[in-house]
Each structure stands twice: as structure tokens, then as C-alpha cells.
Amino acid sequence: MKISGIDQYFPRPRTRFIKITTDNGLVGWGETTLEGKPRSTVAAVDELSDYLIGKDPLRIEHHWQHIYRSAFFRGGVVLMTALSGIDQALWDIAGKHFGVPVYQLLGGPVRDRIRVYAHWGIGSLSEKGKDTARTRLEKLQAKGGYQAFKSGPGGKWRGHEPPAVIDEFVERAFLMREWVGSEVELAFDFHGKMTPALAIEICHELKGMRPMFVEEPVPQENVDALKQVSDHVPFPIATGERLLSRWEFRQIFEKQAVAYLQPDTSHAGGISELKRIANMAEVYYMHIMPHCAIGPVALSASLQVDAAVPNFLVQEQIDQGLGEGLLVEPWRVENGHILLPQAPGLGVQIDEKELATQCKYREELGGEFLYDSDGSVADW
């Protein structure tokens, strides 16, 4: 069996697929979505295709090592995203070749279903804002029975903000807790917007409503700053969606900088590397909560690892990640969980009719054109 073709698709915003075909007709799917860099990963996959065509798709680890190590410059978000999608597609082929879900090839499942959380929050304390938030909450609870939600502070945050800005966010957070009660988990993603001092101040204001975690309170580049926040906050801190490979997670482990890790299977190195990161984290009693704010193939790949590692806590997913309109059978959330995939490979079938039209790129994360009131660049 040899790889005979590699195709790429851009069917939705924040959703880019790679399709690897073999000479005996097996097809593997991966997701190479890199928000804000739509053409870069396309070029990287094209470049790597020269190596992959004609190779045995079952030599997954060998190909991973070649793609990561063959060039003088290693890593970087473009290469790692391209590698991630390729890795997912090769595991999909392997599962279909052996007739089992990928998690069976990873050692078998350690759980019967995958706990997930949804994105929900109160964006404004106006009556309209609260009505919108309550409507979405009711929809999510009726449709999926979610028992965990994640929100964020929203807006642009400077090095420090006046009490009114902080108090407004804190009031929204406590109102969320009031609405869902104490049985539901609530988490907050700061998107790396804060300085350590501001993050600590806000986290102390939140401690009374007992968050499940605060994600990326400061930018990911400085592990010591992240540990400073963790050491001064009485609830779990999480990070990892912008860290690439086990080497970038190493300092997080060694410095015990956070409680939870959020590697992204479409950025950190695919299924192969996500499992290795999880295995390393287990030694430090850290749980993984894989990041996934893109399309359904990335979610499908994450679910395979979630099923097979003991130190899994909860899986992120967004509405489009369930695959409505792209998967022949979209994922279903029941009582806050997704049942283990049963079909071979990644467990999904792409509706290829939906791939015919390529989506026109538009701004995806906001950072391309986000500026503060004084004209300086602001973080998304």
C-alpha cells in the first residue's frame, strides 16, 4: 500500500482539510486549520507531499520523525500544523486498514465516553445581552445536556484597567454561576491578554465562584510568568493551545507551571504527539483538556486520544466542530458527553459534496486588525 495522492480543502472558515489517498483506495482525513495563516499551511503540505507520495502510509512514526527532523529548522506553527494534519490522516488510514478505531491502535479505551464542554457566556449585562445568553444556555442544555462551559472576559485589555472594567467582568462571571448552579463547571479563557499582576488580581476576584480553570492568563512565551500566576491563584490554571510538541511543553512540566494542559491536535503534532504529551503530563499529575476551536476532523482526532489516555479531564468543542453539514453523521453530545467512536479510523465520513466550493478567507482571530484606543496593537 502506497500513498498516491494528497488533496486540500477549505470548506468553511477555520476549517481546512487534507485528504490522503492510497493506491488501494483507502482515504485518510486530517485537519490543517491554522487560524489567520490560510495559505501558509497549504504551501507546507504541498512541499511535504513531494516526500509522502509513494510512501507506505502505515509507517506513521517514521514519517513524523522525517517531517519534523529532516530540515535544518524544526518546529514552528506552520510546519507543526501541516504535520498534525498529515499525522491525523495517516492514523485514519491505519485504523481503516486494520478495521478498528484509532484508539484501539493506541492501546484501547480507558473510558466509555468523552466529556466535553461548550462555549457560552454572558457578553453584556444589558437586558438584551442577558436574554441572548440565557437563550443560548437553554439551547445548549436542551441539545447536549452540557455540564461545563467556557467563556472569556472579551474586549481589549491593557496592562491594567480601572475598577469598573474589572467589576463588570466579575459580575458577569458570578451571574453565570448563579444561573447554572454549583453542579456545573465554569471556566474562563483570558486569551493571554493580561499581565501577571492583572491576571492575579482578577483571579482573586473570581475565586468565590470557584472556576474550573482560567486559561492562558498571560501569553504563553514566558513560563515563569505563568507559574507566577499559578502560585498566587487558589484554583487551576491551564495553558497549551499555542505550544507545539513535547519540547515546548517540557518547561511547563518541569516547573509545575499549571494544573491542566491544552495541546491542540491540529497544532501540537497530531495524534502521535498529543498522546506523547499526555503521557508525559501523567508523570506530573497534570490532566489534559485538548484545545479544539476549529473543525470536525480535528475534534475527531482529539477524541481518539481522549479515549486512550488516563489523565484526560474534558474536551473542548465548538458548534462547527460537531460537523453539521460536513460529516455524513455529525457528532452528538448527550448529557455532556460524546460516545466513543465505533467506526474504523477517526470514526467519521466526510460529505465530499460539501467540499466542492472553496471558502474565501476572512479574518479569523481578530488580531490582524485589532488596535487599542491609542493606536497600539492589541491582543485578540
C-alpha positions as a Markdown table, in Angstrom:
| # | Residue | x | y | z |
|---|---|---|---|---|
| 1 | Met | 0.0 | 0.0 | 0.0 |
| 2 | Lys | 1.4 | 3.4 | -1.0 |
| 3 | Ile | 0.3 | 7.0 | -0.8 |
| 4 | Ser | -0.9 | 8.0 | -4.2 |
| 5 | Gly | -2.5 | 11.5 | -3.7 |
| 6 | Ile | -2.8 | 14.4 | -1.3 |
| 7 | Asp | -5.6 | 17.0 | -1.7 |
| 8 | Gln | -6.5 | 20.0 | 0.4 |
| 9 | Tyr | -9.9 | 21.7 | 1.0 |
| 10 | Phe | -11.1 | 24.9 | 2.6 |
| 11 | Pro | -14.9 | 24.4 | 3.0 |
| 12 | Arg | -15.6 | 26.7 | 6.0 |
| 13 | Pro | -13.9 | 29.5 | 7.9 |
| 14 | Arg | -11.5 | 28.0 | 10.4 |
| 15 | Thr | -11.8 | 24.6 | 8.7 |
| 16 | Arg | -9.1 | 23.3 | 6.4 |
| 17 | Phe | -8.8 | 19.6 | 5.5 |
| 18 | Ile | -6.2 | 17.3 | 4.0 |
| 19 | Lys | -7.1 | 14.1 | 2.2 |
| 20 | Ile | -4.5 | 11.4 | 1.7 |
| 21 | Thr | -5.4 | 8.6 | -0.8 |
| 22 | Thr | -3.7 | 5.3 | -1.2 |
| 23 | Asp | -3.2 | 3.2 | -4.3 |
| 24 | Asn | -5.7 | 0.6 | -2.9 |
| 25 | Gly | -8.5 | 3.1 | -2.4 |
| 26 | Leu | -8.2 | 3.9 | 1.3 |
| 27 | Val | -8.7 | 7.6 | 2.3 |
| 28 | Gly | -7.4 | 9.3 | 5.4 |
| 29 | Trp | -8.6 | 12.8 | 6.5 |
| 30 | Gly | -6.7 | 15.3 | 8.6 |
| 31 | Glu | -7.2 | 19.0 | 9.6 |
| 32 | Thr | -4.6 | 21.6 | 8.9 |
| 33 | Thr | -6.5 | 24.7 | 10.1 |
| 34 | Leu | -4.1 | 27.4 | 11.2 |
| 35 | Glu | -6.2 | 30.5 | 12.1 |
| 36 | Gly | -5.0 | 33.6 | 10.4 |
| 37 | Lys | -2.4 | 31.8 | 8.2 |
| 38 | Pro | -4.6 | 30.2 | 5.5 |
| 39 | Arg | -2.0 | 30.0 | 2.7 |
| 40 | Ser | 1.0 | 29.1 | 4.8 |
| 41 | Thr | -0.1 | 25.6 | 5.7 |
| 42 | Val | -1.3 | 24.9 | 2.2 |
| 43 | Ala | 2.2 | 25.6 | 0.9 |
| 44 | Ala | 3.7 | 23.5 | 3.7 |
| 45 | Val | 1.6 | 20.5 | 2.9 |
| 46 | Asp | 2.3 | 20.9 | -0.9 |
| 47 | Glu | 6.0 | 20.9 | 0.0 |
| 48 | Leu | 5.7 | 17.8 | 2.2 |
| 49 | Ser | 3.7 | 16.0 | -0.4 |
| 50 | Asp | 6.8 | 15.5 | -2.5 |
| 51 | Tyr | 8.2 | 13.3 | 0.2 |
| 52 | Leu | 5.0 | 11.5 | 1.1 |
| 53 | Ile | 3.8 | 10.4 | -2.4 |
| 54 | Gly | 4.8 | 6.8 | -3.0 |
| 55 | Lys | 5.5 | 6.0 | 0.7 |
| 56 | Asp | 3.9 | 3.4 | 2.9 |
| 57 | Pro | 1.2 | 5.2 | 4.9 |
| 58 | Leu | 1.5 | 2.8 | 7.9 |
| 59 | Arg | 5.0 | 4.0 | 8.8 |
| 60 | Ile | 3.4 | 6.8 | 10.8 |
| 61 | Glu | 6.2 | 7.3 | 13.3 |
| 62 | His | 8.9 | 7.2 | 10.6 |
| 63 | His | 7.1 | 9.9 | 8.6 |
| 64 | Trp | 6.5 | 12.0 | 11.7 |
| 65 | Gln | 10.3 | 11.9 | 12.5 |
| 66 | His | 11.2 | 12.7 | 8.9 |
| 67 | Ile | 8.9 | 15.7 | 8.6 |
| 68 | Tyr | 9.9 | 17.1 | 12.0 |
| 69 | Arg | 13.7 | 16.5 | 11.7 |
| 70 | Ser | 14.7 | 16.4 | 8.1 |
| 71 | Ala | 15.0 | 20.1 | 7.6 |
| 72 | Phe | 17.6 | 22.2 | 9.4 |
| 73 | Phe | 14.8 | 24.4 | 11.0 |
| 74 | Arg | 12.4 | 22.4 | 13.2 |
| 75 | Gly | 9.0 | 23.1 | 14.6 |
| 76 | Gly | 7.2 | 26.4 | 14.2 |
| 77 | Val | 3.4 | 26.7 | 13.9 |
| 78 | Val | 3.2 | 26.3 | 10.1 |
| 79 | Leu | 5.2 | 23.1 | 9.9 |
| 80 | Met | 3.6 | 21.6 | 13.1 |
| 81 | Thr | 0.1 | 22.3 | 11.8 |
| 82 | Ala | 0.9 | 20.7 | 8.4 |
| 83 | Leu | 2.5 | 17.8 | 10.2 |
| 84 | Ser | -0.5 | 17.5 | 12.5 |
| 85 | Gly | -3.0 | 17.1 | 9.7 |
| 86 | Ile | -0.8 | 14.6 | 7.9 |
| 87 | Asp | -0.4 | 12.6 | 11.1 |
| 88 | Gln | -4.2 | 12.5 | 11.6 |
| 89 | Ala | -4.8 | 11.4 | 8.1 |
| 90 | Leu | -2.2 | 8.6 | 8.3 |
| 91 | Trp | -3.8 | 7.3 | 11.6 |
| 92 | Asp | -7.2 | 7.4 | 9.8 |
| 93 | Ile | -5.8 | 5.2 | 7.1 |
| 94 | Ala | -4.2 | 2.9 | 9.6 |
| 95 | Gly | -7.5 | 2.4 | 11.5 |
| 96 | Lys | -9.4 | 1.7 | 8.3 |
| 97 | His | -6.6 | -0.7 | 7.1 |
| 98 | Phe | -6.9 | -2.7 | 10.4 |
| 99 | Gly | -10.7 | -2.2 | 10.7 |
| 100 | Val | -10.6 | -0.5 | 14.1 |
| 101 | Pro | -11.0 | 2.9 | 15.6 |
| 102 | Val | -7.6 | 4.7 | 16.1 |
| 103 | Tyr | -7.9 | 4.5 | 19.9 |
| 104 | Gln | -7.7 | 0.7 | 19.6 |
| 105 | Leu | -4.3 | 1.1 | 18.0 |
| 106 | Leu | -3.2 | 3.5 | 20.8 |
| 107 | Gly | -3.8 | 0.8 | 23.5 |
| 108 | Gly | -7.6 | 0.6 | 23.7 |
| 109 | Pro | -10.1 | 2.8 | 25.5 |
| 110 | Val | -9.8 | 3.7 | 29.2 |
| 111 | Arg | -13.3 | 5.2 | 29.3 |
| 112 | Asp | -16.7 | 4.7 | 27.7 |
| 113 | Arg | -17.5 | 8.2 | 26.7 |
| 114 | Ile | -15.7 | 11.6 | 26.3 |
| 115 | Arg | -16.7 | 14.5 | 28.5 |
| 116 | Val | -16.9 | 17.8 | 26.5 |
| 117 | Tyr | -17.5 | 21.5 | 27.3 |
| 118 | Ala | -19.2 | 24.2 | 25.2 |
| 119 | His | -18.5 | 27.8 | 24.7 |
| 120 | Trp | -21.1 | 30.0 | 26.5 |
| 121 | Gly | -21.0 | 33.2 | 28.4 |
| 122 | Ile | -22.8 | 36.5 | 29.2 |
| 123 | Gly | -21.4 | 39.0 | 26.9 |
| 124 | Ser | -23.2 | 42.0 | 28.3 |
| 125 | Leu | -25.1 | 42.9 | 31.4 |
| 126 | Ser | -27.7 | 44.7 | 29.3 |
| 127 | Glu | -31.2 | 43.1 | 29.1 |
| 128 | Lys | -30.5 | 42.2 | 25.5 |
| 129 | Gly | -27.2 | 40.7 | 26.4 |
| 130 | Lys | -28.7 | 38.6 | 29.2 |
| 131 | Asp | -31.6 | 37.5 | 27.1 |
| 132 | Thr | -29.2 | 36.3 | 24.3 |
| 133 | Ala | -27.0 | 34.5 | 26.9 |
| 134 | Arg | -30.0 | 32.7 | 28.5 |
| 135 | Thr | -31.4 | 31.6 | 25.2 |
| 136 | Arg | -28.1 | 30.1 | 24.2 |
| 137 | Leu | -27.7 | 28.4 | 27.6 |
| 138 | Glu | -31.2 | 26.9 | 27.3 |
| 139 | Lys | -30.4 | 25.6 | 23.8 |
| 140 | Leu | -27.1 | 24.0 | 24.8 |
| 141 | Gln | -28.6 | 22.4 | 27.8 |
| 142 | Ala | -31.6 | 21.1 | 25.9 |
| 143 | Lys | -29.5 | 19.8 | 22.9 |
| 144 | Gly | -26.4 | 18.4 | 24.6 |
| 145 | Gly | -27.0 | 18.5 | 28.4 |
| 146 | Tyr | -23.7 | 20.2 | 28.9 |
| 147 | Gln | -22.3 | 20.3 | 32.4 |
| 148 | Ala | -19.3 | 22.5 | 31.6 |
| 149 | Phe | -18.9 | 25.8 | 29.8 |
| 150 | Lys | -16.1 | 28.2 | 29.0 |
| 151 | Ser | -16.3 | 32.0 | 28.5 |
| 152 | Gly | -13.9 | 34.9 | 28.4 |
| 153 | Pro | -13.6 | 38.5 | 29.5 |
| 154 | Gly | -14.0 | 39.8 | 26.0 |
| 155 | Gly | -12.7 | 43.2 | 24.7 |
| 156 | Lys | -9.2 | 44.6 | 24.7 |
| 157 | Trp | -7.3 | 44.6 | 28.0 |
| 158 | Arg | -4.4 | 47.0 | 28.7 |
| 159 | Gly | -1.6 | 46.5 | 31.3 |
| 160 | His | -4.2 | 47.5 | 33.9 |
| 161 | Glu | -7.8 | 48.5 | 33.8 |
| 162 | Pro | -10.0 | 50.7 | 36.1 |
| 163 | Pro | -12.2 | 49.0 | 38.7 |
| 164 | Ala | -15.3 | 49.5 | 36.6 |
| 165 | Val | -13.9 | 47.3 | 33.8 |
| 166 | Ile | -12.8 | 44.5 | 36.1 |
| 167 | Asp | -16.0 | 44.7 | 38.2 |
| 168 | Glu | -18.2 | 44.3 | 35.1 |
| 169 | Phe | -16.5 | 41.1 | 34.0 |
| 170 | Val | -16.5 | 39.7 | 37.5 |
| 171 | Glu | -20.3 | 40.5 | 37.8 |
| 172 | Arg | -20.9 | 38.6 | 34.6 |
| 173 | Ala | -18.9 | 35.6 | 35.9 |
| 174 | Phe | -20.9 | 35.5 | 39.2 |
| 175 | Leu | -24.2 | 35.8 | 37.3 |
| 176 | Met | -23.2 | 32.8 | 35.2 |
| 177 | Arg | -22.6 | 30.8 | 38.4 |
| 178 | Glu | -26.0 | 31.9 | 39.7 |
| 179 | Trp | -27.7 | 30.8 | 36.5 |
| 180 | Val | -26.1 | 27.3 | 36.2 |
| 181 | Gly | -25.7 | 26.5 | 39.9 |
| 182 | Ser | -22.9 | 24.7 | 41.7 |
| 183 | Glu | -23.2 | 21.4 | 39.8 |
| 184 | Val | -21.9 | 22.9 | 36.6 |
| 185 | Glu | -18.3 | 23.7 | 35.8 |
| 186 | Leu | -17.4 | 27.2 | 34.6 |
| 187 | Ala | -14.1 | 28.2 | 33.1 |
| 188 | Phe | -12.6 | 31.4 | 31.7 |
| 189 | Asp | -10.2 | 31.9 | 28.8 |
| 190 | Phe | -8.1 | 35.1 | 29.2 |
| 191 | His | -6.5 | 34.6 | 25.7 |
| 192 | Gly | -3.1 | 35.7 | 27.0 |
| 193 | Lys | -4.4 | 39.3 | 27.2 |
| 194 | Met | -3.3 | 40.0 | 30.8 |
| 195 | Thr | -0.1 | 41.0 | 32.6 |
| 196 | Pro | 0.7 | 38.7 | 35.6 |
| 197 | Ala | -0.4 | 41.3 | 38.1 |
| 198 | Leu | -3.7 | 42.0 | 36.4 |
| 199 | Ala | -4.4 | 38.3 | 35.9 |
| 200 | Ile | -3.7 | 37.6 | 39.6 |
| 201 | Glu | -6.0 | 40.5 | 40.7 |
| 202 | Ile | -8.9 | 39.3 | 38.5 |
| 203 | Cys | -8.5 | 35.7 | 39.5 |
| 204 | His | -8.8 | 36.6 | 43.2 |
| 205 | Glu | -12.0 | 38.4 | 42.4 |
| 206 | Leu | -13.3 | 35.2 | 40.7 |
| 207 | Lys | -12.3 | 32.8 | 43.4 |
| 208 | Gly | -15.7 | 33.0 | 45.2 |
| 209 | Met | -17.5 | 31.4 | 42.2 |
| 210 | Arg | -14.9 | 28.5 | 42.0 |
| 211 | Pro | -13.9 | 28.4 | 38.4 |
| 212 | Met | -12.9 | 25.0 | 36.9 |
| 213 | Phe | -9.8 | 26.8 | 35.5 |
| 214 | Val | -8.6 | 30.0 | 34.0 |
| 215 | Glu | -6.9 | 29.5 | 30.6 |
| 216 | Glu | -3.9 | 31.4 | 29.3 |
| 217 | Pro | -4.0 | 34.2 | 31.9 |
| 218 | Val | -0.7 | 35.6 | 30.3 |
| 219 | Pro | 1.0 | 35.0 | 26.9 |
| 220 | Gln | 2.5 | 31.5 | 26.5 |
| 221 | Glu | 6.1 | 32.5 | 25.8 |
| 222 | Asn | 7.2 | 33.1 | 29.4 |
| 223 | Val | 6.7 | 30.0 | 31.6 |
| 224 | Asp | 8.0 | 31.8 | 34.7 |
| 225 | Ala | 5.3 | 34.5 | 34.4 |
| 226 | Leu | 2.7 | 31.7 | 34.0 |
| 227 | Lys | 4.0 | 30.0 | 37.1 |
| 228 | Gln | 3.8 | 33.3 | 39.0 |
| 229 | Val | 0.1 | 33.4 | 38.3 |
| 230 | Ser | -0.4 | 29.8 | 39.2 |
| 231 | Asp | 1.4 | 30.2 | 42.5 |
| 232 | His | -0.8 | 33.1 | 43.5 |
| 233 | Val | -4.2 | 31.8 | 42.4 |
| 234 | Pro | -6.3 | 29.3 | 44.5 |
| 235 | Phe | -7.8 | 27.4 | 41.6 |
| 236 | Pro | -6.4 | 25.6 | 38.5 |
| 237 | Ile | -4.6 | 27.5 | 35.7 |
| 238 | Ala | -4.4 | 26.0 | 32.2 |
| 239 | Thr | -2.4 | 26.6 | 29.1 |
| 240 | Gly | -1.1 | 24.9 | 25.9 |
| 241 | Glu | -3.1 | 25.6 | 22.8 |
| 242 | Arg | -0.2 | 27.6 | 21.3 |
| 243 | Leu | 2.6 | 25.3 | 22.5 |
| 244 | Leu | 4.0 | 23.0 | 19.8 |
| 245 | Ser | 5.3 | 19.5 | 20.5 |
| 246 | Arg | 6.6 | 17.9 | 23.8 |
| 247 | Trp | 9.7 | 20.0 | 23.7 |
| 248 | Glu | 7.7 | 23.2 | 24.1 |
| 249 | Phe | 5.7 | 21.6 | 27.0 |
| 250 | Arg | 8.9 | 20.5 | 28.8 |
| 251 | Gln | 9.3 | 23.6 | 30.9 |
| 252 | Ile | 5.7 | 23.6 | 31.8 |
| 253 | Phe | 6.1 | 20.1 | 33.2 |
| 254 | Glu | 9.4 | 20.7 | 35.0 |
| 255 | Lys | 8.4 | 23.9 | 36.6 |
| 256 | Gln | 4.9 | 22.6 | 37.5 |
| 257 | Ala | 3.6 | 25.9 | 36.0 |
| 258 | Val | -0.1 | 24.8 | 35.5 |
| 259 | Ala | -2.6 | 22.2 | 36.6 |
| 260 | Tyr | -4.1 | 21.5 | 33.2 |
| 261 | Leu | -2.7 | 21.3 | 29.6 |
| 262 | Gln | -4.5 | 22.1 | 26.4 |
| 263 | Pro | -2.5 | 20.8 | 23.4 |
| 264 | Asp | -4.2 | 21.1 | 20.1 |
| 265 | Thr | -4.2 | 18.0 | 17.9 |
| 266 | Ser | -4.0 | 20.2 | 14.8 |
| 267 | His | -1.1 | 22.3 | 16.0 |
| 268 | Ala | 1.0 | 20.3 | 18.5 |
| 269 | Gly | 1.9 | 17.4 | 16.2 |
| 270 | Gly | -1.2 | 15.4 | 15.6 |
| 271 | Ile | -2.5 | 12.2 | 17.3 |
| 272 | Ser | 1.0 | 10.9 | 17.7 |
| 273 | Glu | 2.3 | 13.9 | 19.6 |
| 274 | Leu | -0.9 | 14.6 | 21.6 |
| 275 | Lys | -0.6 | 11.1 | 23.1 |
| 276 | Arg | 3.1 | 11.6 | 24.0 |
| 277 | Ile | 2.3 | 15.0 | 25.6 |
| 278 | Ala | -0.4 | 13.4 | 27.7 |
| 279 | Asn | 1.8 | 10.5 | 28.7 |
| 280 | Met | 4.5 | 13.0 | 29.9 |
| 281 | Ala | 1.9 | 15.0 | 31.7 |
| 282 | Glu | 0.7 | 11.9 | 33.7 |
| 283 | Val | 4.1 | 11.8 | 35.5 |
| 284 | Tyr | 3.4 | 15.3 | 36.8 |
| 285 | Tyr | -0.2 | 14.6 | 37.8 |
| 286 | Met | -1.4 | 17.1 | 35.1 |
| 287 | His | -4.5 | 16.4 | 33.2 |
| 288 | Ile | -5.1 | 17.2 | 29.5 |
| 289 | Met | -8.0 | 19.2 | 28.1 |
| 290 | Pro | -7.3 | 19.2 | 24.4 |
| 291 | His | -7.9 | 22.5 | 22.7 |
| 292 | Cys | -10.2 | 22.3 | 19.6 |
| 293 | Ala | -11.9 | 25.5 | 18.3 |
| 294 | Ile | -11.8 | 24.5 | 14.7 |
| 295 | Gly | -13.5 | 21.8 | 12.5 |
| 296 | Pro | -14.8 | 18.3 | 13.0 |
| 297 | Val | -11.8 | 16.3 | 11.8 |
| 298 | Ala | -9.6 | 18.0 | 14.5 |
| 299 | Leu | -12.3 | 17.1 | 17.1 |
| 300 | Ser | -12.5 | 13.5 | 15.8 |
| 301 | Ala | -8.7 | 13.2 | 16.1 |
| 302 | Ser | -8.7 | 14.5 | 19.6 |
| 303 | Leu | -11.4 | 12.1 | 20.7 |
| 304 | Gln | -9.2 | 9.2 | 19.8 |
| 305 | Val | -6.5 | 10.3 | 22.2 |
| 306 | Asp | -9.1 | 11.3 | 24.8 |
| 307 | Ala | -10.4 | 7.7 | 24.8 |
| 308 | Ala | -6.9 | 6.2 | 25.3 |
| 309 | Val | -5.2 | 8.2 | 28.0 |
| 310 | Pro | -6.0 | 8.0 | 31.7 |
| 311 | Asn | -5.2 | 11.7 | 32.6 |
| 312 | Phe | -7.9 | 13.2 | 30.4 |
| 313 | Leu | -10.3 | 15.7 | 32.0 |
| 314 | Val | -12.5 | 17.3 | 29.4 |
| 315 | Gln | -12.5 | 18.1 | 25.6 |
| 316 | Glu | -13.2 | 21.5 | 24.2 |
| 317 | Gln | -15.6 | 21.6 | 21.2 |
| 318 | Ile | -17.4 | 24.4 | 19.4 |
| 319 | Asp | -20.6 | 24.2 | 17.4 |
| 320 | Gln | -18.9 | 23.8 | 14.0 |
| 321 | Gly | -16.7 | 21.1 | 15.4 |
| 322 | Leu | -19.6 | 18.7 | 15.6 |
| 323 | Gly | -19.6 | 18.7 | 11.8 |
| 324 | Glu | -23.1 | 19.7 | 10.8 |
| 325 | Gly | -23.1 | 19.9 | 7.0 |
| 326 | Leu | -19.6 | 18.4 | 6.7 |
| 327 | Leu | -19.9 | 15.0 | 8.2 |
| 328 | Val | -22.4 | 12.4 | 6.9 |
| 329 | Glu | -23.2 | 11.7 | 10.6 |
| 330 | Pro | -22.3 | 14.7 | 12.8 |
| 331 | Trp | -21.1 | 14.1 | 16.4 |
| 332 | Arg | -23.9 | 14.2 | 19.0 |
| 333 | Val | -23.5 | 15.4 | 22.6 |
| 334 | Glu | -25.6 | 13.7 | 25.1 |
| 335 | Asn | -25.5 | 14.6 | 28.8 |
| 336 | Gly | -22.3 | 16.5 | 28.2 |
| 337 | His | -20.5 | 13.6 | 26.6 |
| 338 | Ile | -19.7 | 12.1 | 23.2 |
| 339 | Leu | -19.9 | 8.4 | 23.0 |
| 340 | Leu | -16.7 | 6.6 | 21.9 |
| 341 | Pro | -16.4 | 6.4 | 18.1 |
| 342 | Gln | -17.1 | 2.9 | 16.8 |
| 343 | Ala | -16.2 | 3.2 | 13.0 |
| 344 | Pro | -12.7 | 2.5 | 11.8 |
| 345 | Gly | -10.1 | 5.2 | 11.7 |
| 346 | Leu | -11.2 | 8.6 | 13.0 |
| 347 | Gly | -14.8 | 7.4 | 13.0 |
| 348 | Val | -16.2 | 9.9 | 10.6 |
| 349 | Gln | -17.2 | 10.1 | 7.0 |
| 350 | Ile | -16.8 | 13.4 | 5.2 |
| 351 | Asp | -19.6 | 14.6 | 2.9 |
| 352 | Glu | -17.4 | 15.3 | 0.0 |
| 353 | Lys | -20.1 | 17.1 | -1.9 |
| 354 | Glu | -19.7 | 19.9 | 0.6 |
| 355 | Leu | -16.0 | 20.3 | -0.3 |
| 356 | Ala | -16.7 | 21.4 | -3.9 |
| 357 | Thr | -16.7 | 25.1 | -3.0 |
| 358 | Gln | -13.6 | 26.6 | -1.5 |
| 359 | Cys | -14.3 | 29.2 | 1.2 |
| 360 | Lys | -13.0 | 32.7 | 0.7 |
| 361 | Tyr | -10.7 | 33.7 | 3.6 |
| 362 | Arg | -11.8 | 36.3 | 6.1 |
| 363 | Glu | -10.3 | 37.5 | 9.3 |
| 364 | Glu | -10.5 | 34.6 | 11.8 |
| 365 | Leu | -9.0 | 35.6 | 15.1 |
| 366 | Gly | -9.2 | 39.4 | 15.1 |
| 367 | Gly | -5.5 | 40.0 | 15.7 |
| 368 | Glu | -4.9 | 41.1 | 12.2 |
| 369 | Phe | -6.6 | 44.4 | 12.6 |
| 370 | Leu | -7.1 | 44.9 | 16.4 |
| 371 | Tyr | -5.8 | 48.1 | 17.9 |
| 372 | Asp | -6.2 | 49.9 | 21.2 |
| 373 | Ser | -7.7 | 53.3 | 21.7 |
| 374 | Asp | -4.2 | 54.9 | 21.4 |
| 375 | Gly | -3.4 | 53.2 | 18.1 |
| 376 | Ser | -1.2 | 50.5 | 19.6 |
| 377 | Val | -1.6 | 46.8 | 18.7 |
| 378 | Ala | -3.9 | 44.9 | 20.9 |
| 379 | Asp | -4.1 | 41.2 | 21.6 |
| 380 | Trp | -7.2 | 39.3 | 20.4 |
